[in-house]
Amino acid sequence: MAYIRSPKLFLKFYITMKKEIHPENYRLCVFKDMSNGYSFLTRSCAETKETAKWEEDGNEYPLVKLDISMTSHPFYTGKQVLVDTAGRVDKFRSRYQKKK
């Protein structure tokens, strides 16, 4: 999105936006970093079949699993963290390899 300095242009930009191009099914979801267990609650329209109980209010929300988040990414942490994906790749290959 472009930065607009004038408040009048800013309002005109948002008033003239196209309607019905954004999803309507936003809901609260729990996003969980599977490498370190960190989770956060935010709004999303991501499709998921799993649910998780949020500790702060005790409600169940859809669960979206992440490989890397801001708590495990080297850019944000300032240190190199090794994420174990080799085991997942081997598991995938053994499961879906062509049977001879």
C-alpha positions in Angstrom: 0.0 0.0 0.0 1.3 3.4 -0.9 1.9 6.1 1.8 -0.5 9.0 1.3 0.3 12.2 3.1 -2.8 14.2 2.6 -5.8 13.3 4.8 -8.2 14.2 2.0 -6.5 11.9 -0.4 -6.3 9.2 2.3 -10.1 9.3 2.8 -10.7 9.4 -1.0 -8.5 6.4 -1.5 -10.4 4.3 1.1 -13.9 5.5 0.0 -13.2 4.5 -3.6 -11.9 1.0 -2.9 -13.5 -1.8 -4.8 -16.2 -3.6 -2.8 -16.6 -7.3 -2.3 -13.0 -8.2 -3.1 -11.9 -9.1 0.5 -12.9 -12.3 2.2 -15.9 -12.1 4.6 -15.0 -15.2 6.8 -12.4 -13.7 9.1 -12.4 -15.3 12.6 -10.1 -15.7 15.5 -7.4 -18.4 15.0 -4.5 -19.6 17.1 -1.2 -19.7 15.2 1.4 -22.1 16.8 5.1 -22.2 16.0 5.9 -25.9 16.0 9.6 -25.4 16.4 9.4 -23.7 19.8 5.7 -24.0 20.9 5.0 -20.2 20.8 1.4 -19.4 20.0 -0.6 -16.3 19.4 -4.3 -15.4 18.7 -5.2 -13.3 15.7 -7.9 -12.9 13.1 -7.5 -15.0 9.9 -9.5 -16.7 7.1 -7.1 -19.6 6.8 -8.8 -23.0 6.4 -8.0 -25.6 9.1 -9.5 -28.7 10.6 -7.7 -28.7 13.9 -8.6 -26.7 17.0 -6.7 -25.6 20.1 -7.7 -24.3 23.5 -6.5 -20.7 24.2 -5.1 -20.5 27.7 -6.2 -16.9 28.4 -9.9 -17.2 27.9 -10.4 -21.0 27.8 -12.2 -21.0 24.4 -11.5 -23.3 21.5 -10.2 -21.7 18.3 -9.1 -23.1 14.9 -5.4 -24.0 15.0 -2.9 -23.0 12.2 0.5 -24.7 12.6 3.6 -22.7 11.5 7.2 -23.9 10.8 8.8 -20.6 11.6 7.4 -17.4 13.3 8.9 -14.2 14.6 10.1 -16.0 17.8 12.2 -18.6 15.8 13.2 -16.7 12.7 17.0 -15.8 12.7 16.2 -12.2 11.4 14.1 -11.4 14.5 16.0 -13.4 17.1 19.5 -12.3 16.1 20.9 -15.8 16.3 21.0 -18.8 14.1 18.5 -21.5 15.1 18.5 -24.8 13.4 15.0 -26.0 12.5 14.8 -29.8 12.1 13.1 -30.3 8.8 15.3 -33.2 7.7 13.3 -35.7 9.7 10.1 -34.4 8.0 11.6 -34.7 4.5 12.7 -38.3 5.1 9.3 -39.2 6.5 7.6 -37.7 3.4 9.9 -39.5 1.1 9.4 -42.9 2.8 5.7 -42.4 2.8 5.3 -41.4 -0.8 8.1 -43.1 -2.6 7.2 -45.2 -5.6 6.8 -48.8 -4.8 9.0 -51.0 -6.9 
